[in-house]
């Protein structure tokens, strides 16, 4: 690194975040991802508020979000709370945050 203004000095400690690459990926909260004998899966909520177990392929995790490489489409709704009590075909109550809908 050029240090023409001598802002850096020997043995100085700095935190650096280097942006290497950008990708547009589908990401979901890590709380939605469950793990079973067949690998990672989520519960997807359909229009009738029924859940379907959907196997997914996950990528990197960052700030409590997980990249989904395969198995979900943009706009799919996934369960993020109470998934441990669900079974394929269960009916759920969808709770939304009013602020998000404004």
C-alpha positions as CSV (number, residue, x, y, z in Angstrom):
1,X,0.0,0.0,0.0
2,X,1.3,3.4,-0.8
3,X,1.5,5.5,2.4
4,X,2.5,8.9,1.0
5,X,0.8,10.9,3.7
6,X,2.2,8.5,6.4
7,X,-1.3,7.8,7.8
8,X,-0.3,4.2,8.5
9,X,2.6,3.3,10.7
10,X,4.4,0.0,11.5
11,X,2.6,-2.5,13.8
12,X,-0.7,-0.6,13.5
13,X,-3.7,-2.8,14.0
14,X,-6.6,-2.3,11.5
15,X,-9.7,-4.2,10.6
16,X,-10.2,-4.6,6.9
17,X,-13.2,-5.8,4.9
18,X,-12.2,-6.6,1.3
19,X,-15.0,-6.8,-1.2
20,X,-13.9,-9.6,-3.5
21,X,-17.0,-10.5,-5.5
22,X,-20.7,-9.8,-5.8
23,X,-23.5,-12.3,-6.6
24,X,-27.2,-11.9,-6.7
25,X,-28.6,-14.8,-4.6
26,X,-31.8,-15.7,-2.9
27,X,-31.4,-15.4,0.8
28,X,-33.6,-16.4,3.7
29,X,-33.3,-16.1,7.5
30,X,-31.1,-18.8,8.9
31,X,-33.9,-19.6,11.4
32,X,-36.0,-21.0,8.5
33,X,-33.4,-23.7,7.7
34,X,-33.9,-27.1,9.3
35,X,-31.6,-30.1,9.0
36,X,-32.7,-33.7,8.6
37,X,-31.5,-37.0,7.3
38,X,-31.9,-35.8,3.8
39,X,-30.0,-32.6,4.4
40,X,-31.2,-29.0,4.7
41,X,-34.9,-28.2,4.2
42,X,-37.5,-25.5,4.9
43,X,-41.2,-25.4,5.2
44,X,-42.8,-23.4,2.4
45,X,-46.2,-21.9,3.0
46,X,-48.7,-22.0,0.1
47,X,-51.7,-19.8,-0.7
48,X,-54.0,-21.9,1.5
49,X,-51.6,-21.6,4.5
50,X,-50.5,-25.2,4.2
51,X,-46.8,-26.0,4.6
52,X,-44.8,-28.3,2.3
53,X,-41.4,-29.6,3.3
54,X,-38.9,-28.4,0.6
55,X,-35.3,-29.7,0.4
56,X,-32.9,-26.9,-0.4
57,X,-29.2,-26.5,-1.2
58,X,-27.6,-23.8,1.0
59,X,-24.6,-21.6,0.4
60,X,-22.8,-19.1,2.5
61,X,-24.2,-17.6,5.7
62,X,-23.9,-13.9,6.5
63,X,-25.6,-11.8,9.3
64,X,-28.2,-14.5,10.1
65,X,-29.1,-14.9,6.4
66,X,-28.4,-18.0,4.3
67,X,-28.0,-18.1,0.6
68,X,-30.2,-20.6,-1.1
69,X,-28.6,-22.1,-4.2
70,X,-31.4,-24.5,-5.2
71,X,-34.9,-25.5,-4.0
72,X,-36.6,-22.2,-3.6
73,X,-37.9,-19.4,-5.9
74,X,-38.2,-15.7,-5.3
75,X,-41.4,-15.0,-3.6
76,X,-41.7,-18.3,-1.7
77,X,-42.8,-17.9,1.9
78,X,-40.9,-19.9,4.5
79,X,-41.6,-20.6,8.1
80,X,-39.2,-19.0,10.5
81,X,-40.8,-19.8,13.9
82,X,-42.3,-23.0,15.2
83,X,-41.0,-25.3,12.5
84,X,-40.1,-27.9,15.1
85,X,-43.9,-28.6,15.6
86,X,-44.7,-28.8,11.9
87,X,-45.3,-31.7,9.6
88,X,-45.7,-31.8,5.8
89,X,-49.3,-30.6,5.0
90,X,-49.9,-28.8,8.4
91,X,-52.0,-25.6,8.4
92,X,-50.3,-22.5,9.7
93,X,-51.4,-19.0,10.7
94,X,-49.4,-16.4,8.8
95,X,-48.5,-13.5,10.9
96,X,-47.2,-10.3,9.2
97,X,-45.6,-7.1,10.4
98,X,-48.0,-4.3,9.5
99,X,-45.1,-1.9,9.0
100,X,-43.7,-4.1,6.2
101,X,-47.0,-3.9,4.3
102,X,-47.2,0.0,4.3
